[in-house]
Amino acid sequence: MTSKQKYNLALLVFTVPTLLFFTVMVTIPILQTFQKSFFDWDGLSKATFIGFDNYIRLFDDDDFWVSLKNGLVFAFVLVVYQIGLGTLLGIALSSKSLRGRKFFKTTYFIPVVLSGVVVSQLWIAIYNTDGGLLNSLFALMGSNYEQSWLSGEHTSIWAIAFTNGWQNMGVHLVLIYTAIKSIPEHLYEAAKIDGASFWTTHFKITIPLLSETYKFCLIIAITGGLNAFQNMFVMTSGGPGNISYTFTFMMYKAAFRSNEYGYGSAAAAVLVIECLLFTILINKLVAREKISY
């Protein structure tokens, strides 16, 4: 057996099981979801084919447009908060002059390992209108400003998104920090010799060389925002009314509360398409050329 044949055999041994697992656990359920979206089905009785009626009904549903807007807001908050703050903290933690770097890295990652339910309950107490930490801080500063953070039409989804962003920012911090540490030190030394300032150095060297990392972070932040469910389920149950609905909550409500599995599958199918389009767009626009040092 030649070395090329051995390589191809090893490639098959390591990739085929993964592809089979992915096909069984991901691809087939997605295809079944698209199939069921064309049926009127309650999950028990015989399904009735109704064509595109579920999609027509979906686009006429006010909850759909609220969910679409909320999903985009959620994704925007995660991108700005997680990637933006993750970059600033990653740059700060990569500085050799900063003391206690191990402590800060551990501290920022602690929320990631906490249960989403625990984090949601923590922030419910912080957002509480009566005696909550956030409103109490305004009162402590002598301000009469008071907000119903989780029940306000214009604040609810932002508050929930911030909670999710706070919890998972540590993942992006680790990714960005690791990428920064992989950048050759001589690039920074050359910039220092040329008289570049601290921020100019990172703007001209660090951020451009993080393009591949940013691409991955963008994908998981945006798709994570569009797929958000747990935080609003625990914190608001989609309410009051439908002000904190997302596609995942629409899918849950239709399938498990109203027993309309066909309609819920249509919402899930739209969500899959939306995530796929954003993923393709990010791959097209970000880091199109391989960076070499």
N, C-alpha and C positions, 0 to 999 in steps of 0.2 A: 504494500500500500504506500503510495507516494505521500509526501508531506502535504500536498494540496488536498488529496483525498481525506487524509486524517483531519485536516482543518475543516473541510466541509462536513465530515461526520461529527466532529465536536460541535460545530455550529448547529447542526440538526438536533443533537442531543440536548443542547442548552436552550434552544429557541422553541422547538416544537411543543414541549409540555407547557411552556408559558403561553404560546399562541392558543393551544387547546383550552387552557384554563380561561384565558381572556374571552375566547369565543363562547364558551359555555356560560360564563358568569356575567358577561357584559353584552356582547354582540347579539346573542339570541334573545335575551330579555328586551333589548332595545327594539329589535325587529318585531317581537310579539306585541310590544306597546304600540308601535305604528299600526300593526294589523288590527288590534282591538279598538283603535281610535275611529275606525270606520263602522263600528257596530254599536247598537243600543244593547247594553248588557248590564245586569245588576250583580254579576259575580256568581250567580247560582243557576238561574234559568238559562234556557237556550238563547244565544246571542242572535240579534236580528241585524242584518246588514242595512245600513242607512246612508252609505256613501259619505259625502262631505258635510252632512248635517251637523255633526258635532263641531266641526271647525267653523261653520257658518254661525252657529249658536255662540261659539267661543268669542268670535270677533264682534258679536253684537252685545256681549256681556260687559257691563261696566267694570266688573271685577277684573276682567282681562287687562284693561288699560291701566287700572290702578296697580295691578301686579307687575305689569311691564315697567311702569314708571318707578315703582319701588325697587324692583330688581336692578335697574340702572343706577338709582340713587345708592343702593347698597354697594354695588360694585365700585362706584365712584369713591365712596368713603373708604373702602378697603384699599383701593389703589393709592389714594392720597395719604392716608394715615399709615398703612402698613409699609408701603414701599418708601414713601417720603421720610417718615420717621425712622424706618429701618436703615435707610441710607445715612442719615445724620448720625444715628447711634453707631452704625458700623464704622463710619469714618472716625468718630470719637474713640471707640474702643480699640481701633487699630493703631492709635497713637501710643508710642512707647512711653511718652511722658505722663500718661494717665495712670494714676495709682488705683489699685483695687479693681483692675479690669475683670478678673475672674469672678469677683463678687457681683459686679454689674451684669455680666453675661448670664450668670445663673439667675439673678433676680428678674431680669427681663424675660427669661424663658419660663419662669414658674407658672404664669397664667395658662400656658399652652398645655401643661399636664393636668390642669384642673378640669373637672367635669363641666360641660357646658351648662348643665342645670344649676350647678353651684355658682358659676359665674353669673348666670342670669339672675338668680336670686340675690346675689350680692349687689348687682346694679339696680335691681328693683328697689332695694333699700336706699341706694344712693339717689335714685330719681324720685323717690316718694315725695308727693306734694306737701304732706304734713310732716315736717321734721326730718325730711331726707337731707343727706349730706350736701347735695348741690344747692338746694334752696337755702339751707342753713348758712352756707358760705356767703351767699349774697346778703343775707340778713346780718351776718357778722361784719361785713364790709360797710354796713349802714345803708344798704340798698333795699328798697321795697319790692324789687323785682321778684316775682314768683311765677313758676311755670309748671303746668301739668305735662311733664316731659313725655310720659308714655300714653297719654290720652289726647294730646293735642294733635290736630290734623296736620300741622306743618312741622311738628317736632318728633312724632312717634318713630317714624322709620329711621330718622337720623340718629336718634338716641339708641335704637336697637342696633343699627349698623356700627355705631361707635363701640358698643359693647363687644361685638364680634371682632372688630378691628383691634381692640385692646387685648383681647384674649389671644389672638393668633399672630400678633405682630412679631413675637419672638421667633417664629418660623422664618419669616422674611429676614429678620436681623441675622440669624445664623447663616442663611444662604448668602446674604450680601457681605457679611463680615468674612466668611470663608473665601469668597471670591476676591475681596480686597487683599487678603493676606497672600493670595496666590500671585499677585502682581509683582514682578521683579522689583527689588528695592532700588536698583541702579537707575530706573526711570525717575524716581522721586529725587534721587541724588543729583541727577543731571538738571532737573527742573530747579532745584535749590541753588545750584551753581549759577544758573542763568538768571537768578534773582526773582523767580516766580513766588508769589505769596502763597499762603496756606490754601486759601479757597481757589485761587487760580490753578494750583497744582492738581487739586482734586477735580475741578471742573474740566480741565484739559486732559487729565490722565485717567483718574479713577473712574469717573462716570462713563466715558466712552468705552473703556475696557470692561465694563460691567454689562454690556449690552445683551450678551447671552443669558446672564443671570436675570436681568430685568425682563427678558422675554418669558422666562419660566415663571417669575414672580407675577407678571401681569396675567398670565394664563390662569394661575391658581387663585389669584385675587379676584379677577373678573368672574370666572366660572363659580368661585365660592360665593360671591355676592349674588349671582343669579340663582344659585341653588339654595340660598339661605332658607332655613326652616326652623331649626331648634330654638334659636333665640326668641323669635317672635311667637312661637308656639308656647313657650314657657312664660314670656314676659307680658304678652298681650292677647294671645290666642287669635291673632289676626285683627283684633279690634282696637278701639271701639268701631263697630260697623265693619268696614273693609279697609280702613286706612293703613293697616300694616300688612295687607295681603301680598304674597308673592306667588309665582307659578307653582312652587312646591306646596304652598298652603292651599291654593285652589285645587290642586291634584288630590291632596289629602282630604279636603272637605267633600269634593265630589265623590271620590271612591269610598271613603271610610265613614262618612257621615250621611251621605245621600244615596249610597249604593249605586252611583252612576259611574261605573268603571270605564265605560266607553268615553264619556265626557272627560273624566280624569285622565285617561290615556291621551286624549287630544291635547290637553294642557301639558302633559309630560312630553309629548312629541314636539310641541312648539318650543319647549324649554331646551330639549336636545338640539334642535336646529339652531336656536339662538346661541347656545354655548359653542356649537361647532363653527358657526359663522365668525364669532369673536376670536376663536382659536386660529382659524385660517387667516383672518385679518392680521392678527398679531404676528403670526409666522411670516406673513408677507412683508410687513412694514418694519419689523424689529430684527436687527442683527442678521442682515441678509448676506453679509460676507464674513467668513471665518477670520477671527483675529489671531494673529501669531506674534509672539514677542521677538 
